[in-house]
Amino acid sequence: MKRLFLAVKIIPNELASNLVINLKNNTMHDKIKWVNLDNIHITLKFFGETEENRIIEIVDNLHNTLKNKKQFKFEISEIGIFGSKYKPQIIWLGIKNGREINKLTELIHTNLENIGIINDGQNFVPHITIGRINYISDKKIFNKIIQNYNTPNIQSVETKEILLYESILKKEGPVYNVIEKFKLE
């Protein structure tokens, strides 16, 4: 079994990197598991634990789905939280001009259903997870900090490929190995 997900890799620019580093420094007293900047991405499909004999079928399906698909652009444009102000769970960077990524993700999910990989039914919200929250000492201050870092137009991203990753969970954080690259035209 391999733990798989399909994603758009993000290579953060200086503004995005500094935003995350400064946010980390300003929330030191909270318990937040920060995503390594080398690992940031937008998950298009999380497969979870997948039998190895299904991987070839998934790769073939994705090659057929993504062939002749054009490169596209979007903007990383804001910072926010999933959960509520009272029980924040995830710190994320949001996507603006994400119409193409939404259409592509819908097509991927539809075509994977043809081979029995059913979508989990959740609405796809393109985002980049940058931190997972375990404990916030002062939620009022935390929410103010998040608002202070809410910067429009953080980074423009040109997507040239989609990657199928294996995620290996380790104590120090996940390791992502590329299983397959799907180049866009």
Residue pairs with C-beta under 8 A, 6 or more apart in sequence:
1 49
1 50
1 51
1 52
2 49
2 50
2 52
2 55
2 166
2 179
3 47
3 48
3 49
3 50
3 166
3 167
3 168
3 169
4 46
4 47
4 48
4 50
4 55
4 58
4 164
4 165
4 166
4 167
4 179
5 43
5 44
5 45
5 46
5 47
5 164
5 165
5 167
6 43
6 44
6 45
6 46
6 47
6 62
6 108
6 162
6 163
6 164
6 165
7 41
7 42
7 43
7 44
7 162
7 163
7 165
8 41
8 42
8 44
8 101
8 157
8 159
8 162
8 163
9 40
9 41
9 161
9 163
10 16
10 40
10 41
10 42
10 76
10 128
10 155
10 157
12 20
12 37
12 40
12 155
13 154
13 155
15 151
15 154
15 155
16 76
16 93
16 154
16 155
17 37
19 79
19 149
19 151
19 154
20 34
20 37
20 130
22 149
23 79
23 91
23 130
23 131
23 145
23 146
23 149
24 32
24 34
24 131
26 145
27 142
27 145
29 137
30 133
30 135
30 136
30 137
30 142
31 133
31 134
31 135
31 136
32 91
32 131
32 132
32 133
32 134
33 131
33 132
33 134
33 173
34 130
34 131
35 129
35 130
35 131
35 132
36 173
39 173
39 174
39 176
40 128
40 129
40 130
41 128
41 163
41 165
41 176
42 95
42 101
42 126
42 127
42 128
44 101
44 104
44 105
44 108
44 124
44 162
45 105
45 108
45 109
45 112
46 120
47 58
47 117
50 58
55 179
57 115
58 112
58 115
58 117
58 164
59 164
59 179
59 180
61 111
61 112
61 114
61 115
62 108
62 112
62 162
62 164
62 180
62 182
63 180
63 182
64 111
65 107
65 108
65 111
65 112
66 104
66 108
66 162
66 182
66 184
68 185
69 104
69 184
69 185
70 184
70 185
71 158
71 159
71 160
71 184
71 185
72 100
72 101
72 104
72 158
72 159
72 184
73 97
73 100
73 156
73 157
73 158
73 159
74 95
74 96
74 97
74 98
74 100
74 101
74 126
74 156
74 157
74 159
75 95
75 96
75 97
75 153
75 154
75 155
75 156
75 157
76 93
76 94
76 95
76 96
76 128
76 154
76 155
76 156
76 157
77 93
77 94
77 95
77 96
77 152
77 153
77 154
78 93
78 94
78 96
78 150
78 151
78 152
78 154
79 91
79 92
79 93
79 94
79 130
79 146
79 149
79 150
79 151
80 91
80 92
80 94
80 127
80 146
80 150
81 88
81 89
81 90
81 91
81 92
81 133
81 146
82 88
82 89
82 90
82 92
83 89
83 90
83 133
85 139
85 143
86 139
88 133
88 136
88 139
88 142
88 143
89 132
89 133
90 129
90 131
90 132
90 133
91 129
91 130
91 131
91 132
91 133
91 146
92 127
92 128
92 129
92 130
93 127
93 128
93 130
93 154
94 126
94 127
95 101
95 126
95 127
95 128
96 152
96 153
98 126
101 126
101 159
102 124
102 126
104 162
105 124
105 126
106 124
109 119
109 124
112 119
113 119
136 142
159 184
160 183
160 184
161 181
161 182
161 183
161 184
162 181
162 182
162 184
163 178
163 180
163 181
163 182
164 178
164 179
164 180
164 181
164 182
165 176
165 177
165 178
165 179
166 176
166 177
166 179
167 174
167 175
167 176
168 174
168 175
168 176
168 177
